[in-house]
Amino acid sequence: MDVFGADYEQNKKKLVEEIGDQADLTIKYAYATSLDKQLTFFYFGEADMQRMESCLRYLNGLPAAYFKKRGSEEEWAKPSISYAESVELDVKKAVKSLYLDRVVLLVEGVPFAYVLQLKKGMNRNVEQPTIEPVIRGPKVSFIEDVNANIALVRQYGDDENLIVAEHVVHYKNKQKTIRYIHHKEKTEPAVVEEVAERLKGIQHANIEDSGKVESFLNNSPLYSPFPQIQTTERVDLILGGLEEGRVAIFVDGSPFAFMVPTTFEQQLQAADDYYERWMISSLIRILRYIALFITLFVAPVYIALVSFHQGLIPDELSLTIMNTRMNVPFPAAGEVVVMTLFIELLREASIRLPSPLGQTIGLVGGVVVGQAVVEAHIVSSIMVIIIALTAISSFAVPMYNLSLSFRLLSFVAILFASMFGLFGVVCFFIALTIHLASLHNYGVHYFSLKFSFKKHGIYDAILRLPTVLKDKKG
């Protein structure tokens, strides 16, 4: 182990050699008059000069015999210099702290290095949610700094029962900070222990976003398309989850937080359900469930009726469908696949393009191409209506990951319908229900209403009934 010594020049040489050829390394020299000692600051990028000047003023105010009176053991246990986080004797560990966005200070005659927090914050300001916007409610979302995110929860939660724990992932000379919060009185200890155990099992070198951590926290990351962890960027959703007894997980560098455990019905609830009148919120919740069934089953049922069960279609509707499909060369299943693929490509293009251009592409592509394929008799006009209804319904799901799952499964439902008709659709529905009922995470089943009942009882199950009635009774 290469360590620092009492030779100031040798210490600088060791540190520079260990850092290597780095163009963004800044070396700043200073002199502490009162101590009669030379100082050298090492850092990457840009430091906070006000903090650095404050640190220098502090050092200039120390008596000349300060380091003689205060031994190395005392500095090691508790660094006395302002903004000092730790003291490092190992050269490699000091260099490691540079890559963790810290400043390393060498003092003449001192046989170790100080690790200082003098870097400028490079984070963006707190902004409105972009993925989960609401009409009414708080306009605050998380950012890429885990400390700021925890502070937001503390600020808006105002609850001394919120307990914050930390886990640092060390893998291949890299580290990532993960913090999780739970409510001391409402969260079951078994859930907190399981979260801690799963975090210990994370073995990944590059964790740029919380999405790379999700697979380690999932109960069944391989065979199920459904998200078993709720992802959110909203502070109010995290606070609501903590009140229900769930655990919130934050990854440093990601503006999204996790909540575990999660259930199916919770992923169909939006933040503004609780900010509108109960009748409106209940109606919107019902519409979301209807939208899921439309996304998954409208196109397959159409294929089954047109291809296998024409006798189940009323005569007037049957004639209308026959007239629209008169010159279409493809079967109903082919029409659905062509239009569904077109819609998915349009969605992907609108996401990847810059915002103004993406909106234009979505509008022009949907209108112009949709009209063109009908006039060219590639698909029927009724098929355009069905696919448009399916696409619009998929956007009604508040949680984007859940919407993606149902969009994927719609292709499976189309395959079953094109092969077996309504029998295939029913079999697919039964298999899907069995699969959803078999899912569980952190001791909670996917179809459980545990957390809704725990917070508001029957007043916040599938429907959001007025909680004021519960409050009056309680």
C-alpha positions, -999 to 999 in steps of 0.1 A, spaced: 0 0 0 14 33 -11 9 59 18 16 95 23 46 106 44 60 137 60 78 148 28 54 174 12 70 173 -23 71 135 -23 34 134 -13 25 157 -43 46 135 -66 29 103 -54 -6 118 -59 1 131 -94 17 98 -105 -13 79 -92 -38 102 -110 -20 99 -143 -25 120 -174 -58 137 -168 -64 169 -188 -92 181 -165 -71 179 -133 -67 212 -116 -39 218 -91 -42 250 -70 -13 261 -47 -18 283 -16 1 294 15 -12 295 50 6 325 66 -2 317 102 8 281 99 38 289 77 29 259 55 23 253 18 -10 239 6 -20 222 -26 -56 215 -37 -63 188 -63 -97 185 -80 -114 176 -113 -136 201 -131 -147 232 -112 -146 239 -74 -167 262 -54 -142 291 -50 -162 307 -21 -159 275 -1 -123 272 -10 -116 308 2 -135 301 34 -114 270 40 -82 290 34 -94 317 58 -99 290 84 -64 276 79 -49 311 80 -66 316 114 -50 285 130 -19 290 152 15 280 140 18 251 164 -17 237 156 -6 204 139 20 198 166 -6 200 194 -32 180 175 -18 146 166 -24 125 135 -47 102 154 -70 130 163 -72 143 127 -78 107 115 -108 102 139 -123 137 134 -109 161 108 -108 196 122 -104 216 89 -137 231 76 -155 212 48 -133 181 55 -152 148 52 -123 125 60 -86 119 62 -68 95 38 -34 79 44 -36 57 14 -27 74 -19 -51 53 -40 -80 60 -17 -72 97 -19 -73 95 -58 -106 75 -55 -121 104 -37 -112 127 -65 -133 106 -89 -161 108 -64 -162 146 -70 -142 156 -39 -112 179 -34 -79 165 -20 -58 189 1 -21 183 10 -6 203 38 32 207 41 46 184 68 13 165 73 15 128 66 -20 124 52 -44 140 28 -77 158 36 -108 150 15 -129 182 12 -164 188 -1 -156 220 -21 -172 211 -54 -199 231 -71 -233 215 -73 -240 207 -109 -276 196 -104 -306 212 -121 -333 230 -102 -365 213 -89 -390 213 -117 -425 202 -126 -430 164 -133 -426 155 -169 -437 119 -169 -465 122 -144 -481 156 -149 -513 165 -130 -540 191 -135 -542 198 -98 -517 191 -72 -480 198 -62 -458 207 -91 -426 192 -76 -405 164 -89 -372 147 -79 -339 156 -95 -306 136 -100 -292 144 -65 -302 118 -38 -295 143 -10 -319 168 -25 -345 141 -31 -344 130 5 -345 166 16 -377 171 -5 -393 141 12 -383 155 46 -396 190 38 -430 180 25 -434 150 48 -426 167 81 -426 134 100 -400 124 126 -411 87 120 -395 86 86 -363 66 88 -336 69 61 -310 41 56 -282 39 31 -265 12 11 -234 18 -11 -229 -5 -40 -191 -14 -44 -183 -32 -76 -152 -31 -98 -137 0 -81 -169 19 -86 -196 28 -61 -231 41 -61 -252 54 -32 -287 41 -27 -309 53 1 -343 40 12 -369 55 35 -396 38 56 -421 48 82 -410 35 116 -445 28 128 -463 18 96 -438 -3 76 -434 -39 85 -398 -48 96 -398 -78 73 -402 -56 42 -373 -33 53 -351 -63 59 -359 -78 25 -351 -45 8 -318 -43 26 -309 -79 16 -318 -74 -21 -297 -42 -22 -267 -62 -9 -271 -85 -38 -266 -58 -65 -235 -65 -85 -232 -40 -113 -204 -17 -123 -223 11 -141 -255 23 -124 -264 54 -143 -301 53 -135 -325 35 -111 -337 14 -140 -305 -8 -137 -313 -14 -100 -350 -24 -107 -342 -60 -119 -323 -67 -87 -353 -56 -66 -380 -74 -87 -393 -107 -75 -396 -122 -110 -375 -100 -134 -373 -127 -161 -406 -143 -169 -432 -116 -161 -438 -85 -183 -456 -67 -155 -438 -41 -133 -437 -52 -96 -420 -20 -85 -438 13 -87 -416 40 -103 -424 77 -97 -409 112 -100 -435 128 -77 -429 137 -41 -465 134 -31 -468 98 -44 -437 89 -23 -453 105 8 -486 86 2 -467 53 -2 -448 59 31 -481 65 49 -493 32 35 -463 14 50 -442 10 18 -405 16 13 -392 43 -10 -358 37 -27 -336 64 -42 -306 59 -64 -281 88 -66 -280 102 -101 -316 93 -110 -347 115 -108 -370 85 -103 -377 67 -71 -390 32 -64 -418 21 -40 -421 -15 -28 -442 -35 -24 -467 -25 -51 -500 -40 -62 -519 -39 -95 -546 -15 -84 -520 10 -71 -505 13 -106 -539 25 -119 -541 53 -94 -529 88 -102 -518 116 -78 -547 139 -87 -572 112 -78 -569 127 -43 -571 163 -53 -604 162 -71 -640 155 -59 -646 118 -51 -672 113 -78 -649 126 -106 -619 106 -93 -640 74 -91 -653 78 -126 -618 84 -139 -605 52 -121 -633 32 -137 -624 46 -171 -588 35 -166 -599 -1 -161 -621 1 -192 -591 15 -211 -570 -15 -201 -596 -39 -215 -599 -19 -247 -561 -18 -251 -559 -56 -247 -591 -71 -261 -608 -48 -287 -586 -57 -316 -584 -95 -308 -622 -97 -304 -626 -79 -337 -603 -104 -354 -622 -134 -338 -656 -121 -349 -646 -112 -384 -625 -143 -391 -643 -171 -371 -677 -160 -357 -694 -139 -383 -728 -151 -371 -723 -132 -338 -722 -99 -355 -755 -80 -361 -766 -80 -397 -763 -42 -402 -729 -40 -386 -718 -71 -406 -728 -53 -439 -709 -22 -428 -677 -42 -421 -681 -61 -453 -684 -29 -474 -653 -13 -457 -632 -45 -463 -644 -50 -499 -611 -43 -516 -587 -50 -488 -563 -78 -497 -553 -87 -462 -572 -108 -436 -583 -90 -404 -553 -102 -385 -530 -88 -411 -547 -55 -409 -543 -53 -372 -506 -63 -372 -498 -37 -399 -516 -8 -382 -504 -18 -347 -468 -18 -359 -473 15 -376 -487 30 -344 -458 16 -323 -432 30 -348 -450 64 -347 -448 64 -309 -411 55 -309 -403 82 -335 -422 109 -316 -403 100 -284 -369 101 -299 -373 133 -319 -371 168 -304 -404 177 -286 -418 202 -312 -409 180 -341 -421 148 -323 -456 163 -318 -457 173 -355 -447 139 -366 -473 123 -344 -501 144 -357 -491 144 -394 -481 108 -394 -514 97 -378 -537 117 -400 -519 116 -433 -508 80 -433 -540 68 -418 -560 83 -446 -536 71 -472 -537 34 -462 -575 35 -462 -577 52 -497 -551 27 -509 -573 -2 -496 -544 -16 -475 -566 -16 -444 -603 -9 -438 -616 23 -423 -631 5 -393 -597 -10 -386 -582 25 -384 -609 34 -358 -602 3 -338 -564 8 -337 -568 45 -329 -592 36 -300 -566 11 -287 -538 35 -289 -557 63 -271 -568 39 -244 -532 28 -237 -523 64 -228 -550 65 -201 -528 42 -178 -510 65 -153 -479 42 -150 -460 41 -182 -444 7 -174 -478 -9 -170 -490 6 -203 -459 -9 -220 -468 -43 -206 -503 -43 -219 -492 -30 -253 -468 -60 -255 -494 -85 -244 -519 -71 -270 -497 -88 -297 -500 -121 -279 -538 -117 -276 -539 -109 -314 -520 -141 -321 -544 -162 -300 -574 -146 -316 -561 -151 -352 -555 -188 -345 -584 -199 -322 -610 -171 -324 -630 -162 -293 -618 -195 -277 -582 -183 -279 -592 -148 -265 -609 -165 -235 -579 -188 -229 -555 -159 -231 -576 -140 -206 -577 -169 -182 -539 -175 -185 -533 -138 -179 -555 -137 -148 -537 -168 -134 -503 -152 -140 -513 -119 -124 -528 -137 -94 -495 -157 -90 -473 -127 -87 -462 -115 -54 -434 -93 -41 -421 -85 -6 -448 -107 9 -477 -90 -9 -498 -105 -37 -502 -85 -69 -540 -84 -67 -540 -75 -30 -559 -44 -18 -538 -44 14 -524 -8 11 -556 8 -1 -575 -7 28 -546 1 52 -547 39 44 -584 46 39 -602 13 44 -630 6 19 -631 43 10 -601 39 -13 -603 5 -29 -611 4 -66 -633 35 -62 -622 66 -43 -651 72 -20 -652 104 2 -627 99 30 -644 126 50 -670 99 60 -642 77 73 -627 106 92 -661 115 108 -665 79 119 -629 76 131 
